[in-house]
Amino acid sequence: MDKILTDFGIQPVYLAAQAVNFIIVLLILNKFLYKPIIKILQERKETITTSLLNAEKIEHQLQESEQQSEQKLTEASTHAHMIIKNASNTADKIIAEAHEKAKADIESIMEKGKKNISIEREVMKDELRKELADLIVVGIERVAGKVLNESDQKNILAKTIKDLEDNTTSEGV
């Protein structure tokens, strides 16, 4: 083996020194480089695991928020429909009340108009009777050729008015 070592130019002292240097470099690298790198990788692994857990929590919270918002939208929609229905019912009631009031007002106006027409008809009948009585008196005076005194005029007027009233009641006017 000495021959192989000398043929290749390997000296055992240098080989041992290089082995010691390699072990020293390996220990230095292990202490100052390998362990910190392993530590950093472990921290990153923990950070990633924590981030994944947080992402799952956030996703779960997002789903809950979406469910709550859908529920609130449904409630709001239902509430809005109820408000619209109530407003529609109220409007229908107001319209119906307005129609009823208008009918009542129209009926009241019609009644007043009928009463006014009836009163005017009576007034006109009275005026017509008076004018007709005056015409009859004038006609009788011309036919009789004399001027009637006041009592004759009253008697003729009373009789004529009575006849006219009998005629108007029998005719249904």
C-alpha positions as CSV (number, residue, x, y, z in Angstrom):
1,M,0.0,0.0,0.0
2,D,3.0,2.2,0.5
3,K,3.8,1.7,-3.1
4,I,0.3,2.9,-4.3
5,L,0.5,5.9,-2.0
6,T,3.9,6.8,-3.4
7,D,2.9,6.1,-7.0
8,F,0.0,8.4,-6.7
9,G,2.0,11.0,-4.7
10,I,-0.2,10.8,-1.6
11,Q,1.5,11.5,1.6
12,P,-0.4,10.2,4.7
13,V,0.4,13.3,6.8
14,Y,-1.2,15.6,4.2
15,L,-4.1,13.2,3.8
16,A,-4.7,13.3,7.5
17,A,-4.4,17.1,7.5
18,Q,-6.9,17.4,4.7
19,A,-9.3,15.0,6.5
20,V,-9.0,17.2,9.6
21,N,-9.5,20.4,7.5
22,F,-12.6,18.8,5.8
23,I,-14.1,17.9,9.2
24,I,-13.4,21.4,10.5
25,V,-15.0,23.0,7.4
26,L,-17.9,20.5,7.7
27,L,-18.4,21.5,11.4
28,I,-18.2,25.2,10.6
29,L,-20.6,24.8,7.7
30,N,-22.9,22.8,9.8
31,K,-22.9,25.3,12.6
32,F,-23.0,28.5,10.6
33,L,-24.7,27.6,7.4
34,Y,-26.6,24.3,7.5
35,K,-28.4,24.8,10.8
36,P,-29.6,28.4,10.0
37,I,-30.8,27.2,6.6
38,I,-32.7,24.3,8.2
39,K,-34.1,26.8,10.8
40,I,-35.2,29.2,8.1
41,L,-36.8,26.4,6.1
42,Q,-38.6,25.2,9.2
43,E,-39.9,28.7,9.9
44,R,-41.1,29.0,6.3
45,K,-42.9,25.7,6.6
46,E,-44.6,26.9,9.8
47,T,-45.5,30.2,8.2
48,I,-47.0,28.4,5.2
49,T,-49.0,26.1,7.4
50,T,-50.2,29.0,9.4
51,S,-51.1,30.9,6.2
52,L,-53.0,27.9,4.9
53,L,-55.0,27.6,8.2
54,N,-55.7,31.3,8.1
55,A,-56.8,31.0,4.5
56,E,-59.2,28.2,5.4
57,K,-60.6,30.3,8.3
58,I,-61.0,33.3,6.0
59,E,-62.8,31.1,3.4
60,H,-65.1,29.7,6.0
61,Q,-65.9,33.3,7.3
62,L,-66.5,34.4,3.7
63,Q,-69.0,31.6,3.2
64,E,-70.7,32.5,6.4
65,S,-70.8,36.2,5.3
66,E,-72.2,35.2,2.0
67,Q,-74.9,33.1,3.7
68,Q,-75.7,36.0,6.0
69,S,-75.9,38.5,3.2
70,E,-78.2,36.2,1.2
71,Q,-80.4,35.8,4.2
72,K,-80.5,39.5,4.8
73,L,-81.3,40.1,1.1
74,T,-84.1,37.6,1.3
75,E,-85.4,39.3,4.5
76,A,-85.1,42.7,2.9
77,S,-86.9,41.5,-0.3
78,T,-89.7,40.0,1.8
79,H,-90.0,43.2,3.8
80,A,-90.0,45.3,0.7
81,H,-92.8,43.1,-0.8
82,M,-94.8,43.6,2.4
83,I,-94.3,47.3,2.3
84,I,-95.4,47.4,-1.3
85,K,-98.5,45.3,-0.6
86,N,-99.4,47.5,2.4
87,A,-99.0,50.6,0.3
88,S,-101.1,49.1,-2.5
89,N,-103.8,48.1,0.0
90,T,-103.8,51.6,1.5
91,A,-103.9,53.2,-1.9
92,D,-106.9,51.0,-2.8
93,K,-108.7,51.9,0.4
94,I,-108.0,55.6,-0.2
95,I,-109.3,55.3,-3.8
96,A,-112.4,53.4,-2.6
97,E,-113.1,56.1,0.1
98,A,-112.6,58.8,-2.5
99,H,-115.1,57.1,-4.9
100,E,-117.6,56.7,-2.0
101,K,-117.2,60.3,-1.0
102,A,-117.6,61.4,-4.6
103,K,-120.8,59.4,-4.9
104,A,-122.1,60.8,-1.7
105,D,-121.3,64.3,-2.8
106,I,-122.9,63.7,-6.2
107,E,-126.0,62.3,-4.5
108,S,-126.1,65.3,-2.1
109,I,-125.8,67.7,-5.0
110,M,-128.5,65.9,-6.9
111,E,-130.8,66.0,-3.9
112,K,-130.2,69.7,-3.5
113,G,-130.8,70.2,-7.2
114,K,-134.1,68.3,-7.1
115,K,-135.2,70.3,-4.1
116,N,-134.2,73.6,-5.8
117,I,-136.1,72.5,-8.9
118,S,-139.1,71.5,-6.9
119,I,-139.1,74.9,-5.1
120,E,-138.7,76.8,-8.3
121,R,-141.5,74.7,-9.9
122,E,-143.8,75.7,-7.0
123,V,-142.8,79.3,-7.3
124,M,-143.4,79.2,-11.0
125,K,-146.8,77.5,-10.5
126,D,-147.8,80.2,-8.1
127,E,-146.7,82.9,-10.4
128,L,-148.4,81.2,-13.3
129,R,-151.6,80.9,-11.3
130,K,-151.5,84.6,-10.4
131,E,-150.9,85.6,-14.0
132,L,-153.6,83.3,-15.2
133,A,-156.0,84.6,-12.6
134,D,-155.3,88.1,-13.7
135,L,-155.9,87.2,-17.3
136,I,-159.1,85.5,-16.4
137,V,-160.3,88.6,-14.5
138,V,-159.3,90.8,-17.5
139,G,-161.1,88.4,-19.9
140,I,-164.2,88.4,-17.8
141,E,-164.2,92.1,-17.5
142,R,-164.0,92.5,-21.3
143,V,-166.7,89.8,-21.9
144,A,-169.0,91.1,-19.1
145,G,-168.2,94.7,-20.0
146,K,-168.0,95.8,-16.4
147,V,-165.3,96.2,-13.9
148,L,-165.5,93.6,-11.2
149,N,-165.2,94.7,-7.6
150,E,-162.6,93.3,-5.4
151,S,-164.8,90.6,-3.8
152,D,-165.9,89.3,-7.2
153,Q,-162.3,89.2,-8.3
154,K,-161.4,87.2,-5.2
155,N,-164.2,84.7,-5.6
156,I,-163.3,84.2,-9.3
157,L,-159.6,83.8,-8.4
158,A,-160.3,81.3,-5.7
159,K,-162.5,79.2,-7.9
160,T,-160.0,79.3,-10.8
161,I,-157.1,78.4,-8.5
162,K,-159.1,75.6,-7.1
163,D,-160.0,74.3,-10.5
164,L,-156.3,74.6,-11.6
165,E,-155.1,72.7,-8.5
166,D,-157.6,70.0,-9.1
167,N,-156.5,69.7,-12.8
168,T,-152.8,69.6,-11.9
169,T,-153.2,67.0,-9.2
170,S,-155.4,64.8,-11.4
171,E,-152.8,65.1,-14.2
172,G,-149.8,64.3,-11.9
173,V,-147.8,67.4,-12.6
